[in-house]
Amino acid sequence: MIVAALLLSVLPIVAQEDKPNVLVEAFVNKSNASNVACNNLRQEIMAGLTDTERLTIVDASLVSDLPAAKNDRLVALGDMGIQYYIEGTLNSIDTKKTQSTSGGKTTTQYEATINYTLTVIDVASGVIKTTETYKDSYLVGATQDEAILKSIEYAKKRMKRFVDENFKVEAVIKALDEVDKKGVKSCYISVGSNLGIIKGQIFEVFSKIEIAGEMIDKKIAELKAEEVLSGTLTKCSVKSGGAEIKSCFEKKIVMKVVTRAKKPGALERLNNALGI
């Protein structure tokens, strides 16, 4: 195996360097639950977004004098340097009591199911970037309030995938590391801890190809972060497409590296199938 450190001579694509500024609006409560539950949901979601270290989160409740009219609000947010804002709606919270008996002792437990919607709006255009509705259940709670709280807390865990899917980070391949005749085994890319990249993050690699007179992005490879070396540098293993990366690199064809959410695990796939 040949170990190389081949730097690209030209990097026309500029990697993303700054975290997007994202304002989180007050959530709308359409459920029968109290506003306390709605506010708790919002706090958990903001904490989850912050923990990804991909975004700079701004709490709308701490910003004074924001106009209520949509167009004026967009202008004001743009002047503040906000790129996106998130609206949230608590649609419903349902609870169900279950009882089980063992050894003559009856145990009462509660299940809570929380349904909420998150909408991301692009401030510059006013266009909705995405709208997603989630349904989270917590199956074991000694009281209704405990079950509801646990269901709300699960929203925080969802934010890593939410950010991976809706706030993708772009980078370029800066150098090749391990290369053999079959292709590239590992390489270095131009993002790191400054944008919340951690070990295990998956990336897709795209190159430009021409089809019917149009230039489009074609996926050629996948990478996996193995070691975050600095704020702007990560070493990745090549999961697939090593030969394609080597060919593009040698031909000085620009490749774009984009974060991808991990595929859901077995439990998450089951929950999705059940609508949970």
ZIHU-V750338 format. One record per residue. N is the residue number from 1. RES is the residue in one small letter. OMEGA is omega in degrees with one decimal (none if undefined). Layout:
# ZIHU-V750338
n->N res->RES omega->OMEGA
n->N res->RES omega->OMEGA
This chain:
# ZIHU-V750338
n->1 res->m omega->-179.4
n->2 res->i omega->177.2
n->3 res->v omega->-175.5
n->4 res->a omega->172.9
n->5 res->a omega->-173.8
n->6 res->l omega->-178.2
n->7 res->l omega->174.0
n->8 res->l omega->179.7
n->9 res->s omega->179.9
n->10 res->v omega->178.8
n->11 res->l omega->-176.3
n->12 res->p omega->179.3
n->13 res->i omega->178.6
n->14 res->v omega->-179.5
n->15 res->a omega->177.7
n->16 res->q omega->-176.2
n->17 res->e omega->-175.0
n->18 res->d omega->175.2
n->19 res->k omega->174.6
n->20 res->p omega->173.7
n->21 res->n omega->-174.2
n->22 res->v omega->177.6
n->23 res->l omega->177.9
n->24 res->v omega->-178.5
n->25 res->e omega->170.5
n->26 res->a omega->-178.3
n->27 res->f omega->175.0
n->28 res->v omega->-179.7
n->29 res->n omega->176.7
n->30 res->k omega->-177.7
n->31 res->s omega->174.4
n->32 res->n omega->-178.9
n->33 res->a omega->-178.9
n->34 res->s omega->175.8
n->35 res->n omega->176.5
n->36 res->v omega->178.4
n->37 res->a omega->179.2
n->38 res->c omega->179.1
n->39 res->n omega->177.2
n->40 res->n omega->177.7
n->41 res->l omega->-180.0
n->42 res->r omega->-179.9
n->43 res->q omega->179.3
n->44 res->e omega->-180.0
n->45 res->i omega->177.4
n->46 res->m omega->178.0
n->47 res->a omega->178.7
n->48 res->g omega->177.5
n->49 res->l omega->179.9
n->50 res->t omega->-177.1
n->51 res->d omega->178.5
n->52 res->t omega->-178.2
n->53 res->e omega->177.7
n->54 res->r omega->-171.8
n->55 res->l omega->168.0
n->56 res->t omega->-173.0
n->57 res->i omega->177.3
n->58 res->v omega->179.8
n->59 res->d omega->-177.3
n->60 res->a omega->-178.1
n->61 res->s omega->-180.0
n->62 res->l omega->180.0
n->63 res->v omega->-176.9
n->64 res->s omega->171.6
n->65 res->d omega->173.4
n->66 res->l omega->179.8
n->67 res->p omega->178.9
n->68 res->a omega->-179.7
n->69 res->a omega->-171.5
n->70 res->k omega->-176.9
n->71 res->n omega->178.7
n->72 res->d omega->179.8
n->73 res->r omega->179.0
n->74 res->l omega->179.1
n->75 res->v omega->-179.6
n->76 res->a omega->179.5
n->77 res->l omega->177.5
n->78 res->g omega->178.3
n->79 res->d omega->178.1
n->80 res->m omega->-177.4
n->81 res->g omega->178.3
n->82 res->i omega->178.6
n->83 res->q omega->-177.4
n->84 res->y omega->167.8
n->85 res->y omega->-175.3
n->86 res->i omega->172.2
n->87 res->e omega->179.0
n->88 res->g omega->177.3
n->89 res->t omega->171.2
n->90 res->l omega->-174.8
n->91 res->n omega->-178.2
n->92 res->s omega->168.9
n->93 res->i omega->-180.0
n->94 res->d omega->177.2
n->95 res->t omega->-179.6
n->96 res->k omega->180.0
n->97 res->k omega->175.9
n->98 res->t omega->177.9
n->99 res->q omega->176.6
n->100 res->s omega->-178.0
n->101 res->t omega->178.3
n->102 res->s omega->179.9
n->103 res->g omega->179.2
n->104 res->g omega->-179.3
n->105 res->k omega->179.8
n->106 res->t omega->179.1
n->107 res->t omega->178.3
n->108 res->t omega->178.0
n->109 res->q omega->-178.2
n->110 res->y omega->173.1
n->111 res->e omega->177.5
n->112 res->a omega->176.2
n->113 res->t omega->-178.2
n->114 res->i omega->-178.8
n->115 res->n omega->-177.9
n->116 res->y omega->-177.8
n->117 res->t omega->175.0
n->118 res->l omega->179.0
n->119 res->t omega->178.7
n->120 res->v omega->-178.7
n->121 res->i omega->175.1
n->122 res->d omega->-175.6
n->123 res->v omega->-175.6
n->124 res->a omega->-175.8
n->125 res->s omega->-174.7
n->126 res->g omega->-176.6
n->127 res->v omega->176.3
n->128 res->i omega->178.9
n->129 res->k omega->178.1
n->130 res->t omega->171.0
n->131 res->t omega->-178.4
n->132 res->e omega->177.9
n->133 res->t omega->-178.5
n->134 res->y omega->177.7
n->135 res->k omega->-175.8
n->136 res->d omega->178.7
n->137 res->s omega->170.6
n->138 res->y omega->-166.1
n->139 res->l omega->-175.2
n->140 res->v omega->173.5
n->141 res->g omega->-178.3
n->142 res->a omega->177.4
n->143 res->t omega->176.4
n->144 res->q omega->-177.5
n->145 res->d omega->179.3
n->146 res->e omega->179.7
n->147 res->a omega->178.1
n->148 res->i omega->-179.3
n->149 res->l omega->180.0
n->150 res->k omega->177.8
n->151 res->s omega->178.2
n->152 res->i omega->-179.5
n->153 res->e omega->-179.6
n->154 res->y omega->178.9
n->155 res->a omega->178.9
n->156 res->k omega->-178.2
n->157 res->k omega->-178.4
n->158 res->r omega->-168.8
n->159 res->m omega->177.3
n->160 res->k omega->178.7
n->161 res->r omega->179.6
n->162 res->f omega->179.8
n->163 res->v omega->178.4
n->164 res->d omega->-176.7
n->165 res->e omega->-170.7
n->166 res->n omega->178.1
n->167 res->f omega->-175.0
n->168 res->k omega->176.5
n->169 res->v omega->178.6
n->170 res->e omega->-179.7
n->171 res->a omega->173.2
n->172 res->v omega->173.3
n->173 res->i omega->-176.8
n->174 res->k omega->-177.3
n->175 res->a omega->172.8
n->176 res->l omega->-180.0
n->177 res->d omega->179.6
n->178 res->e omega->-178.7
n->179 res->v omega->171.0
n->180 res->d omega->-175.9
n->181 res->k omega->-177.9
n->182 res->k omega->179.7
n->183 res->g omega->-176.3
n->184 res->v omega->178.4
n->185 res->k omega->178.5
n->186 res->s omega->-177.5
n->187 res->c omega->179.0
n->188 res->y omega->179.3
n->189 res->i omega->-165.4
n->190 res->s omega->172.1
n->191 res->v omega->-179.6
n->192 res->g omega->-172.7
n->193 res->s omega->179.0
n->194 res->n omega->179.9
n->195 res->l omega->171.9
n->196 res->g omega->178.0
n->197 res->i omega->178.8
n->198 res->i omega->177.8
n->199 res->k omega->179.8
n->200 res->g omega->178.5
n->201 res->q omega->179.3
n->202 res->i omega->177.6
n->203 res->f omega->170.5
n->204 res->e omega->-179.0
n->205 res->v omega->-178.1
n->206 res->f omega->170.3
n->207 res->s omega->-179.8
n->208 res->k omega->173.2
n->209 res->i omega->-179.3
n->210 res->e omega->176.7
n->211 res->i omega->178.4
n->212 res->a omega->176.5
n->213 res->g omega->179.5
n->214 res->e omega->176.0
n->215 res->m omega->-179.9
n->216 res->i omega->176.4
n->217 res->d omega->176.6
n->218 res->k omega->177.9
n->219 res->k omega->-178.3
n->220 res->i omega->-174.0
n->221 res->a omega->172.0
n->222 res->e omega->178.6
n->223 res->l omega->174.7
n->224 res->k omega->179.7
n->225 res->a omega->179.7
n->226 res->e omega->-178.6
n->227 res->e omega->176.0
n->228 res->v omega->-171.1
n->229 res->l omega->179.8
n->230 res->s omega->178.0
n->231 res->g omega->-175.3
n->232 res->t omega->-178.2
n->233 res->l omega->178.5
n->234 res->t omega->173.9
n->235 res->k omega->-177.2
n->236 res->c omega->167.5
n->237 res->s omega->179.8
n->238 res->v omega->-179.0
n->239 res->k omega->179.4
n->240 res->s omega->175.8
n->241 res->g omega->-179.0
n->242 res->g omega->179.8
n->243 res->a omega->-179.9
n->244 res->e omega->177.8
n->245 res->i omega->-179.1
n->246 res->k omega->-179.0
n->247 res->s omega->180.0
n->248 res->c omega->-179.3
n->249 res->f omega->-179.4
n->250 res->e omega->179.8
n->251 res->k omega->-179.1
n->252 res->k omega->174.1
n->253 res->i omega->-176.5
n->254 res->v omega->175.9
n->255 res->m omega->178.6
n->256 res->k omega->-179.8
n->257 res->v omega->-174.2
n->258 res->v omega->177.8
n->259 res->t omega->175.9
n->260 res->r omega->176.5
n->261 res->a omega->175.0
n->262 res->k omega->176.2
n->263 res->k omega->-177.4
n->264 res->p omega->176.5
n->265 res->g omega->-175.8
n->266 res->a omega->-178.8
n->267 res->l omega->-179.9
n->268 res->e omega->178.0
n->269 res->r omega->178.2
n->270 res->l omega->178.9
n->271 res->n omega->179.4
n->272 res->n omega->-179.3
n->273 res->a omega->-179.5
n->274 res->l omega->-177.5
n->275 res->g omega->-177.9
n->276 res->i omega->none
